[in-house]
Amino acid sequence: MLENRRALRAKVMQALYAYLSMEGDPKNAYELLLSETEKEVKTLEASKGFSGDMRLLKTLFYETIRNSEKYDNFLISKSQNWNINRIARLDKVLIQMAICEILNFEEIPLKVSLNEYLELAKEYSTPESNKFINGVLDALIQDFAAQGLIRKDERGSRTD
């Protein structure tokens, strides 16, 4: 059962990791990997008056896949000493998801996005992953802000 948005992000992370292993059609992968999660989200949204979780579920999954090459290029730009193929697959997925969330969810504060992905890295990846992910994301956030790509403040309020 989903307890919170971190659990939702973890389900998407697991589905994206599995999708990268099997490839194929994203819609089929979503149906196979996230259909039960979608049912849970719909139930939570209906029973507790939550909103936005379904958007988080679908956008994180589909936009991360759709923009994976672009997000990889962002990652490569901030990890010059690393060959992209040497970066742990799970770390790459977490960074791609974080980029997706930072750029597409104006209502979620930057600090929340950053902290959520660092916590997922601590829980699911290697002991050093959260430091690597933090460094990459901090540098990317500075670049995104300088380029006007982030349309929210630290509290998640739109800035445009």
MODELLER restraints for C-alpha pairs under 7 A, 6 or more apart:
rsr = mdl.restraints
at = mdl.atoms
rsr.add(forms.Gaussian(group=physical.xy_distance, feature=features.Distance(at['CA:2:A'], at['CA:8:A']), mean=6.41, stdev=0.5))
rsr.add(forms.Gaussian(group=physical.xy_distance, feature=features.Distance(at['CA:2:A'], at['CA:40:A']), mean=6.92, stdev=0.5))
rsr.add(forms.Gaussian(group=physical.xy_distance, feature=features.Distance(at['CA:6:A'], at['CA:116:A']), mean=6.43, stdev=0.5))
rsr.add(forms.Gaussian(group=physical.xy_distance, feature=features.Distance(at['CA:8:A'], at['CA:57:A']), mean=6.92, stdev=0.5))
rsr.add(forms.Gaussian(group=physical.xy_distance, feature=features.Distance(at['CA:10:A'], at['CA:120:A']), mean=6.96, stdev=0.5))
rsr.add(forms.Gaussian(group=physical.xy_distance, feature=features.Distance(at['CA:12:A'], at['CA:57:A']), mean=6.72, stdev=0.5))
rsr.add(forms.Gaussian(group=physical.xy_distance, feature=features.Distance(at['CA:12:A'], at['CA:61:A']), mean=6.12, stdev=0.5))
rsr.add(forms.Gaussian(group=physical.xy_distance, feature=features.Distance(at['CA:13:A'], at['CA:93:A']), mean=6.73, stdev=0.5))
rsr.add(forms.Gaussian(group=physical.xy_distance, feature=features.Distance(at['CA:13:A'], at['CA:94:A']), mean=6.82, stdev=0.5))
rsr.add(forms.Gaussian(group=physical.xy_distance, feature=features.Distance(at['CA:15:A'], at['CA:33:A']), mean=5.59, stdev=0.5))
rsr.add(forms.Gaussian(group=physical.xy_distance, feature=features.Distance(at['CA:15:A'], at['CA:34:A']), mean=6.87, stdev=0.5))
rsr.add(forms.Gaussian(group=physical.xy_distance, feature=features.Distance(at['CA:16:A'], at['CA:61:A']), mean=6.75, stdev=0.5))
rsr.add(forms.Gaussian(group=physical.xy_distance, feature=features.Distance(at['CA:16:A'], at['CA:93:A']), mean=6.96, stdev=0.5))
rsr.add(forms.Gaussian(group=physical.xy_distance, feature=features.Distance(at['CA:17:A'], at['CA:90:A']), mean=6.57, stdev=0.5))
rsr.add(forms.Gaussian(group=physical.xy_distance, feature=features.Distance(at['CA:17:A'], at['CA:93:A']), mean=6.72, stdev=0.5))
rsr.add(forms.Gaussian(group=physical.xy_distance, feature=features.Distance(at['CA:19:A'], at['CA:29:A']), mean=6.25, stdev=0.5))
rsr.add(forms.Gaussian(group=physical.xy_distance, feature=features.Distance(at['CA:41:A'], at['CA:53:A']), mean=6.54, stdev=0.5))
rsr.add(forms.Gaussian(group=physical.xy_distance, feature=features.Distance(at['CA:41:A'], at['CA:54:A']), mean=6.23, stdev=0.5))
rsr.add(forms.Gaussian(group=physical.xy_distance, feature=features.Distance(at['CA:44:A'], at['CA:50:A']), mean=6.63, stdev=0.5))
rsr.add(forms.Gaussian(group=physical.xy_distance, feature=features.Distance(at['CA:45:A'], at['CA:51:A']), mean=5.72, stdev=0.5))
rsr.add(forms.Gaussian(group=physical.xy_distance, feature=features.Distance(at['CA:60:A'], at['CA:97:A']), mean=6.25, stdev=0.5))
rsr.add(forms.Gaussian(group=physical.xy_distance, feature=features.Distance(at['CA:60:A'], at['CA:100:A']), mean=6.46, stdev=0.5))
rsr.add(forms.Gaussian(group=physical.xy_distance, feature=features.Distance(at['CA:60:A'], at['CA:101:A']), mean=6.86, stdev=0.5))
rsr.add(forms.Gaussian(group=physical.xy_distance, feature=features.Distance(at['CA:63:A'], at['CA:100:A']), mean=6.77, stdev=0.5))
rsr.add(forms.Gaussian(group=physical.xy_distance, feature=features.Distance(at['CA:64:A'], at['CA:96:A']), mean=6.16, stdev=0.5))
rsr.add(forms.Gaussian(group=physical.xy_distance, feature=features.Distance(at['CA:64:A'], at['CA:97:A']), mean=5.93, stdev=0.5))
rsr.add(forms.Gaussian(group=physical.xy_distance, feature=features.Distance(at['CA:64:A'], at['CA:100:A']), mean=6.04, stdev=0.5))
rsr.add(forms.Gaussian(group=physical.xy_distance, feature=features.Distance(at['CA:68:A'], at['CA:96:A']), mean=6.73, stdev=0.5))
rsr.add(forms.Gaussian(group=physical.xy_distance, feature=features.Distance(at['CA:71:A'], at['CA:96:A']), mean=5.70, stdev=0.5))
rsr.add(forms.Gaussian(group=physical.xy_distance, feature=features.Distance(at['CA:71:A'], at['CA:99:A']), mean=6.95, stdev=0.5))
rsr.add(forms.Gaussian(group=physical.xy_distance, feature=features.Distance(at['CA:75:A'], at['CA:136:A']), mean=6.94, stdev=0.5))
rsr.add(forms.Gaussian(group=physical.xy_distance, feature=features.Distance(at['CA:76:A'], at['CA:84:A']), mean=6.53, stdev=0.5))
rsr.add(forms.Gaussian(group=physical.xy_distance, feature=features.Distance(at['CA:78:A'], at['CA:136:A']), mean=5.77, stdev=0.5))
rsr.add(forms.Gaussian(group=physical.xy_distance, feature=features.Distance(at['CA:78:A'], at['CA:139:A']), mean=6.85, stdev=0.5))
rsr.add(forms.Gaussian(group=physical.xy_distance, feature=features.Distance(at['CA:90:A'], at['CA:125:A']), mean=6.71, stdev=0.5))
rsr.add(forms.Gaussian(group=physical.xy_distance, feature=features.Distance(at['CA:91:A'], at['CA:129:A']), mean=6.64, stdev=0.5))
rsr.add(forms.Gaussian(group=physical.xy_distance, feature=features.Distance(at['CA:91:A'], at['CA:133:A']), mean=7.00, stdev=0.5))
rsr.add(forms.Gaussian(group=physical.xy_distance, feature=features.Distance(at['CA:94:A'], at['CA:117:A']), mean=6.33, stdev=0.5))
rsr.add(forms.Gaussian(group=physical.xy_distance, feature=features.Distance(at['CA:95:A'], at['CA:133:A']), mean=6.53, stdev=0.5))
rsr.add(forms.Gaussian(group=physical.xy_distance, feature=features.Distance(at['CA:98:A'], at['CA:113:A']), mean=6.51, stdev=0.5))
rsr.add(forms.Gaussian(group=physical.xy_distance, feature=features.Distance(at['CA:98:A'], at['CA:114:A']), mean=7.00, stdev=0.5))
rsr.add(forms.Gaussian(group=physical.xy_distance, feature=features.Distance(at['CA:98:A'], at['CA:117:A']), mean=6.48, stdev=0.5))
rsr.add(forms.Gaussian(group=physical.xy_distance, feature=features.Distance(at['CA:101:A'], at['CA:113:A']), mean=6.85, stdev=0.5))
rsr.add(forms.Gaussian(group=physical.xy_distance, feature=features.Distance(at['CA:102:A'], at['CA:110:A']), mean=6.49, stdev=0.5))
rsr.add(forms.Gaussian(group=physical.xy_distance, feature=features.Distance(at['CA:102:A'], at['CA:113:A']), mean=6.71, stdev=0.5))
rsr.add(forms.Gaussian(group=physical.xy_distance, feature=features.Distance(at['CA:103:A'], at['CA:149:A']), mean=6.75, stdev=0.5))
rsr.add(forms.Gaussian(group=physical.xy_distance, feature=features.Distance(at['CA:103:A'], at['CA:150:A']), mean=5.97, stdev=0.5))
rsr.add(forms.Gaussian(group=physical.xy_distance, feature=features.Distance(at['CA:106:A'], at['CA:151:A']), mean=6.11, stdev=0.5))
rsr.add(forms.Gaussian(group=physical.xy_distance, feature=features.Distance(at['CA:106:A'], at['CA:152:A']), mean=5.29, stdev=0.5))
rsr.add(forms.Gaussian(group=physical.xy_distance, feature=features.Distance(at['CA:106:A'], at['CA:156:A']), mean=5.64, stdev=0.5))
rsr.add(forms.Gaussian(group=physical.xy_distance, feature=features.Distance(at['CA:106:A'], at['CA:157:A']), mean=6.68, stdev=0.5))
rsr.add(forms.Gaussian(group=physical.xy_distance, feature=features.Distance(at['CA:106:A'], at['CA:158:A']), mean=6.05, stdev=0.5))
rsr.add(forms.Gaussian(group=physical.xy_distance, feature=features.Distance(at['CA:107:A'], at['CA:156:A']), mean=4.45, stdev=0.5))
rsr.add(forms.Gaussian(group=physical.xy_distance, feature=features.Distance(at['CA:107:A'], at['CA:157:A']), mean=6.05, stdev=0.5))
rsr.add(forms.Gaussian(group=physical.xy_distance, feature=features.Distance(at['CA:108:A'], at['CA:156:A']), mean=4.75, stdev=0.5))
rsr.add(forms.Gaussian(group=physical.xy_distance, feature=features.Distance(at['CA:109:A'], at['CA:153:A']), mean=6.79, stdev=0.5))
rsr.add(forms.Gaussian(group=physical.xy_distance, feature=features.Distance(at['CA:109:A'], at['CA:154:A']), mean=5.01, stdev=0.5))
rsr.add(forms.Gaussian(group=physical.xy_distance, feature=features.Distance(at['CA:109:A'], at['CA:155:A']), mean=4.64, stdev=0.5))
rsr.add(forms.Gaussian(group=physical.xy_distance, feature=features.Distance(at['CA:109:A'], at['CA:156:A']), mean=3.83, stdev=0.5))
rsr.add(forms.Gaussian(group=physical.xy_distance, feature=features.Distance(at['CA:110:A'], at['CA:154:A']), mean=5.45, stdev=0.5))
rsr.add(forms.Gaussian(group=physical.xy_distance, feature=features.Distance(at['CA:110:A'], at['CA:156:A']), mean=6.89, stdev=0.5))
rsr.add(forms.Gaussian(group=physical.xy_distance, feature=features.Distance(at['CA:111:A'], at['CA:154:A']), mean=6.51, stdev=0.5))
rsr.add(forms.Gaussian(group=physical.xy_distance, feature=features.Distance(at['CA:118:A'], at['CA:130:A']), mean=5.15, stdev=0.5))
rsr.add(forms.Gaussian(group=physical.xy_distance, feature=features.Distance(at['CA:118:A'], at['CA:134:A']), mean=6.75, stdev=0.5))
rsr.add(forms.Gaussian(group=physical.xy_distance, feature=features.Distance(at['CA:121:A'], at['CA:129:A']), mean=6.04, stdev=0.5))
rsr.add(forms.Gaussian(group=physical.xy_distance, feature=features.Distance(at['CA:121:A'], at['CA:130:A']), mean=5.28, stdev=0.5))
rsr.add(forms.Gaussian(group=physical.xy_distance, feature=features.Distance(at['CA:122:A'], at['CA:130:A']), mean=5.95, stdev=0.5))
rsr.add(forms.Gaussian(group=physical.xy_distance, feature=features.Distance(at['CA:144:A'], at['CA:150:A']), mean=5.93, stdev=0.5))
rsr.add(forms.Gaussian(group=physical.xy_distance, feature=features.Distance(at['CA:151:A'], at['CA:158:A']), mean=5.52, stdev=0.5))
rsr.add(forms.Gaussian(group=physical.xy_distance, feature=features.Distance(at['CA:151:A'], at['CA:159:A']), mean=5.27, stdev=0.5))
rsr.add(forms.Gaussian(group=physical.xy_distance, feature=features.Distance(at['CA:151:A'], at['CA:160:A']), mean=6.26, stdev=0.5))
rsr.add(forms.Gaussian(group=physical.xy_distance, feature=features.Distance(at['CA:152:A'], at['CA:158:A']), mean=4.20, stdev=0.5))
rsr.add(forms.Gaussian(group=physical.xy_distance, feature=features.Distance(at['CA:152:A'], at['CA:159:A']), mean=4.92, stdev=0.5))
rsr.add(forms.Gaussian(group=physical.xy_distance, feature=features.Distance(at['CA:153:A'], at['CA:159:A']), mean=6.31, stdev=0.5))
